[in-house]
Amino acid sequence: MANANNKTQATNECPVGFIAAISDDQKREDCKILLSLIEKISGYPPVLWGKIIGYGTYHYKYDSGREGDSLRIGFSPRAQYLSIYIMPGYQDFDDELSRLGKHKMGKSCLNIKRLSDVNIDVLEEIITKALTLMGRKYPDDTWN
């Protein structure tokens, strides 16, 4: 059973409207590109999870018994960066990250200032690989 206390949950709000409300022109345009790009690659429709635009879902259960649902991949227009959430983390992405361009990383978060700072083809590789890894760990009809 999903834990109702999960901080990030899917909403019924419109991701397109969320992006349209972004005041920074460059960030808004980059988000429009990411919105389409990730949907095209993943095959999942975008869903707003708080301030994160997510694609696909998976159910997790920890040894502690805590369980819930989360997005398979997503992005968010943060104040300083576009944050792209790669749920398996980046430990297996050294080659791709070395070719990506200007970026910073968190545990499951790739931060880029603007899309023009990175190689979009390499970003597509990263998104595809992340979805493949998630599909192996949490199978679904799209990414087995």
N, C-alpha and C positions, 0 to 999 in steps of 0.2 A: 504494500500500500504506500502511495506517495505521501511524503511528509508535507503537511500543509504549511509548515514553517520555513520552507525553502524560500530564500530571499528573492531569487530570480524565477519568475513564473511567466508563462505565456499569457498574453492579454488578447483582447479582441480589437485593440487599436490598430489603425492603418499604418504600416511601415512607410508608405509613400507620403502620407500626410506628415509623419514624424520627420522625414527627410526634407520635405518642402518647408518646414518651419525653421530649418537651420539658417541662421543669419549670415554666416560666412559663405560667400559665393563659391570659393574654391572647394571648401569642405562639402558643401551641398552637392556640387557637381561630381566630386570624387565618390560621394556616397551613392549617387544615382548609378554610377558605373559599377561600384561594388554590388549594389542591389541586384542588378541584372547579371553580372558576371557570376556571382555565387549561385544564383538561382539556375543559370544555364549549366554550370558545372555539376551542381548537386542534384538537380531535378526536383528539389523541394521548394515549395512556395515560401516566401519570407513571412515571418511571424514576429511581432514585437514582444520581447521579453523585458519589460521595464524599459530601459534605454538601450537595449541590445537588440539588433535585428538578427534573429536566428533562423536556421534552416534545418529541418528534420529534428527528430527527438530520439532519445534513448532512455531506457530505464536503468538506473544503477542501484546496487545494493552493496553497502560496505559490510565488513565483518562485524562491525559494531551493531548492525541491525538497521542503521539509518539507510533510507532509500528514497528515491524520488525520480523525477524526470527532468531532463535538461536538453538543451539544444546540441545538435551534432557539430555545428560550426556556425559562426556568426561574426558580426562586427558592430562597432559602436563609434559614433563620432564624439570622442572625448574632447575636453577643452584644449589640450595640447596636441593630441594625436588622433589618428584613426586607429582604433584597436581592433585587431582581427583575432578572434578566439579560435584557436586550434586545440580542440579538447584533448587529444592524446599527448599534448606537450610537444616540445621541439627537440627532444633528445636524439631523434633519428633524422634530423633535417640539416646536418652540418653542410653538406654539399649545396643544397638549395639556398640556404642562408648566405653562404659565401658568394653566391652569384646574384642575390636579390637586389642589392643596392643599400641605400641608407635606411637603417632601421634600428630599433631597440627592442629588447625582449623581456617578457616576464615569464612566469611558469607556463602558462597556456595562452599567452597574449603576445601578439606581434604588433608593435607600435611603429607606425610610419606617419610622417608629417603630412605628406601628400603623395598621391599616386605617381606623380612625375618623378619622385625620388627613387622609385623601384622599377625593376624590370617586370612588366605585367606578365610575360610568358612564364617567368620563374614563380611569380605569385600564383598563377594558375596551377603550376606543378605542385606547389605547397598545398593548395586547397584540395587538389585531387588526391594527393598522397594522404593527407589528414583524413579525408572521407574514407579512403580505402582502409586505413588503419582502424578507424572507428567501426567500419563495417565488419572487420574481422573480429573485433572484440565484442561488438554489440550488433549482431547480424540483423539486417532488414532486407526487404525485397530489392532495394536499390544498390546497396553497397556490400554484397556478400563476398 
